[in-house]
Amino acid sequence: MTRTAKVGLDALLTPEESVLVLIDHQPFQVANLNSHEPTMIVNNVVGLAKLAKVFDVPTVLTTVIEERGGHLIKALQDVFPDQKPINRTSINTWEDRRVVDVVEKTGRKKLILAGLWTEICVAMPAIQALGEGYDVFVVTDASGGVTAEAHDMAVRRMEQAGVVPVTWMVISGEWQRDWARESTANAQGPILQEHGGASGIALAWELQLLATPTTDDAAA
C-alpha cells in the first residue's frame, strides 16, 4: 500500500518526491471532452507542465495510438520540445512497461497523474499504481471525461481507493511552499499570470502595486 502519511506535513507534495505523468492529451480525446470546457483543460495541463519544468519534476508524456488519435497537443509538446511521448496501445498506461520503468527509475513515490479521459485512462493507472505502493494524486482540472458524470464518478471511485484529488494551483502552492524560495517563485510568477485566470490577474495587479511609488517616494 501507500508509503507516506495522509495527514501532516509529510502528506504535502514536494518537488523532490514528485513525478508527473501526463496521459493522452490528444485531439481525439479532446474532441469528446464534455466534462469541462476543453480550452480550460488545455490551459491547466500546460500550466501544470510548465510548473513541473520550473521545479525540475520528472515528467512523462504518453499518448495512445497517436497515428490515429493524433499527436500530443502542440502547446503541451512545446513545453518539452525534445521529449518524444511514449506511444502506447494499452488503454491502461500502467500496463505499458516503458512508462512504469521511467517512473521507477526516478525513485519517487508521489505519483501525479492528469489525462483524458478521467474515467478510463486516468482511473486505471491511478488505481493500479496505488496498489503497487505509490501515493497517487490526480489533477482533476487538468483531466476530463466524456461527460460530467463520467468525470465525477471516476474521481469518486479513485477517492474510495485512496487517490488524492488536487488541482494544478494546489500543486503550485505545495511545490513552492515558501515565497522566499526566489528562484522558483520568480519563474512561477509568469506561469500563474498566463494560466492562472483571475489568480494570475490578481498577481499581476499586486506586482503593479509593488512597483508603483508611494506619494512620499514620488516627492523625494
C-alpha positions in Angstrom: 0.0 0.0 0.0 1.0 3.6 0.0 4.2 4.8 1.8 3.5 8.2 3.3 1.1 9.9 5.7 -2.3 11.1 4.5 -2.2 13.9 7.1 0.5 16.1 8.5 3.4 17.9 6.7 4.6 14.7 5.0 1.3 14.4 3.2 2.0 17.5 1.2 3.7 17.4 -2.1 7.3 18.4 -2.6 9.2 18.7 -5.9 11.8 16.3 -4.7 9.4 13.5 -4.2 7.1 14.1 -7.1 6.9 12.5 -10.6 4.3 13.6 -13.1 2.7 11.5 -15.8 0.5 13.3 -18.5 -1.7 10.9 -20.3 -3.3 11.2 -23.8 -3.9 15.0 -24.2 -4.6 14.3 -27.9 -7.0 15.6 -30.5 -9.2 12.5 -30.4 -9.7 12.7 -26.7 -10.2 16.5 -26.7 -12.9 16.1 -29.4 -15.1 14.1 -27.0 -14.2 16.0 -23.8 -17.5 17.2 -22.4 -17.0 17.4 -18.6 -15.1 20.7 -18.9 -14.6 23.5 -21.3 -11.7 22.0 -23.5 -9.8 25.2 -23.6 -9.7 25.2 -19.8 -8.2 21.7 -19.6 -5.6 22.6 -22.2 -4.7 25.8 -20.3 -4.4 23.9 -17.0 -2.3 21.0 -18.2 0.1 23.3 -20.0 0.4 25.4 -16.8 1.0 22.2 -14.8 3.7 21.1 -17.3 5.4 24.4 -17.1 5.4 24.2 -13.3 7.0 20.8 -13.4 9.7 22.1 -15.6 10.4 25.0 -13.2 10.5 22.7 -10.2 12.6 20.1 -12.1 9.9 17.4 -11.5 10.4 14.4 -13.9 7.6 14.4 -16.4 6.4 11.5 -18.6 4.4 12.3 -21.7 2.4 9.5 -23.2 -0.1 9.0 -26.0 -2.3 6.2 -27.2 -2.2 5.1 -30.8 -1.2 8.6 -31.9 -1.2 7.7 -35.6 -5.0 7.6 -35.3 -5.7 9.7 -32.2 -3.3 12.5 -33.1 -0.1 13.8 -31.7 0.1 15.4 -28.3 -1.5 18.8 -28.4 1.1 21.3 -29.5 1.0 23.7 -26.6 1.9 20.8 -24.3 4.6 19.3 -26.5 6.1 22.8 -26.8 6.9 22.7 -23.0 9.1 19.7 -23.6 10.1 20.1 -27.3 12.8 17.5 -27.2 10.8 14.8 -25.4 9.0 12.2 -27.5 5.9 10.9 -25.9 5.6 7.2 -25.2 3.1 6.0 -27.7 1.0 3.1 -26.3 -1.5 0.6 -27.5 -2.7 -0.2 -23.9 -5.6 1.7 -22.6 -4.2 1.4 -19.1 -0.9 3.4 -19.1 0.4 1.4 -16.1 0.3 -1.8 -18.2 2.9 -0.3 -20.5 6.2 -1.4 -19.0 8.1 1.6 -20.7 6.0 4.1 -18.7 6.5 2.2 -15.4 10.2 1.8 -16.0 10.6 5.6 -16.4 8.7 6.3 -13.3 10.5 3.6 -11.3 13.9 5.0 -12.3 13.1 8.3 -10.7 12.9 6.6 -7.3 10.0 8.8 -6.5 6.8 7.6 -4.9 4.4 10.6 -5.1 2.8 10.0 -8.5 0.8 12.8 -10.0 -1.5 12.0 -12.9 -3.5 14.0 -15.3 -5.1 12.9 -18.5 -8.0 12.3 -20.9 -10.3 10.7 -20.1 -10.6 10.6 -16.4 -12.8 7.6 -16.1 -10.6 5.3 -18.2 -7.1 6.5 -19.0 -6.6 8.2 -15.6 -8.6 5.9 -13.3 -7.0 2.7 -14.4 -3.3 3.6 -13.8 -4.2 5.5 -10.7 -5.9 2.5 -9.1 -3.2 0.1 -10.2 -0.2 2.3 -9.1 -1.9 2.8 -5.8 -1.8 -0.9 -5.2 1.9 -1.0 -6.1 3.0 1.3 -3.3 2.6 4.8 -4.9 0.9 7.8 -3.3 -1.3 8.8 -6.2 -2.5 12.4 -6.8 -4.9 13.1 -9.7 -5.1 16.7 -11.1 -8.8 16.9 -11.7 -8.8 20.2 -13.5 -6.1 19.1 -16.0 -8.2 15.9 -16.7 -11.6 15.4 -18.1 -14.2 12.9 -19.2 -16.7 12.3 -21.9 -19.5 13.6 -19.6 -19.5 15.5 -16.3 -21.0 12.4 -14.7 -18.2 10.2 -16.1 -15.5 12.5 -14.7 -17.2 12.8 -11.3 -17.8 9.1 -10.9 -14.2 8.4 -11.8 -13.0 10.9 -9.1 -15.3 9.3 -6.6 -14.1 5.8 -7.4 -10.4 6.9 -7.2 -11.0 8.6 -3.9 -12.6 5.4 -2.5 -9.4 3.6 -3.5 -7.2 6.1 -1.8 -6.2 8.5 -4.6 -5.9 12.2 -3.6 -7.7 14.6 -5.9 -5.9 18.0 -6.4 -6.0 20.9 -8.8 -3.0 22.3 -10.6 -2.9 25.5 -8.5 -2.8 23.4 -5.3 0.3 21.7 -6.8 1.9 25.1 -7.5 1.4 26.1 -3.8 2.7 22.8 -2.3 5.7 22.7 -4.6 6.6 26.3 -3.8 5.7 26.2 -0.1 7.7 29.4 0.7 7.8 32.6 -1.4 11.3 33.2 0.0 12.4 30.5 -2.5 13.0 33.2 -5.1 14.5 31.1 -7.9 11.3 29.1 -8.4 9.0 31.9 -7.2 10.3 34.3 -9.9 9.9 31.6 -12.6 6.4 30.6 -11.3 5.0 34.1 -11.5 4.8 34.3 -15.3 3.2 30.9 -15.4 0.5 31.9 -12.9 -0.1 35.1 -14.8 -0.5 33.3 -18.1 -2.5 30.3 -17.0 -3.9 31.2 -13.6 -7.1 33.1 -14.7 -8.3 35.5 -12.0 -5.4 34.5 -9.7 -2.9 35.4 -12.4 -4.6 38.8 -12.9 -4.5 39.4 -9.2 -0.8 38.6 -9.1 -0.1 41.0 -12.0 -2.1 43.7 -10.1 -0.1 43.0 -6.9 3.2 43.3 -8.9 1.9 46.6 -10.4 1.2 48.0 -6.9 4.6 46.9 -5.6 6.2 48.7 -8.5 4.2 51.9 -8.0 6.0 54.5 -5.9 4.1 55.9 -2.9 3.4 59.7 -2.7 6.3 60.1 -0.3 8.6 58.3 -2.7 7.5 60.4 -5.6 8.0 63.6 -3.6 11.5 62.5 -2.7 
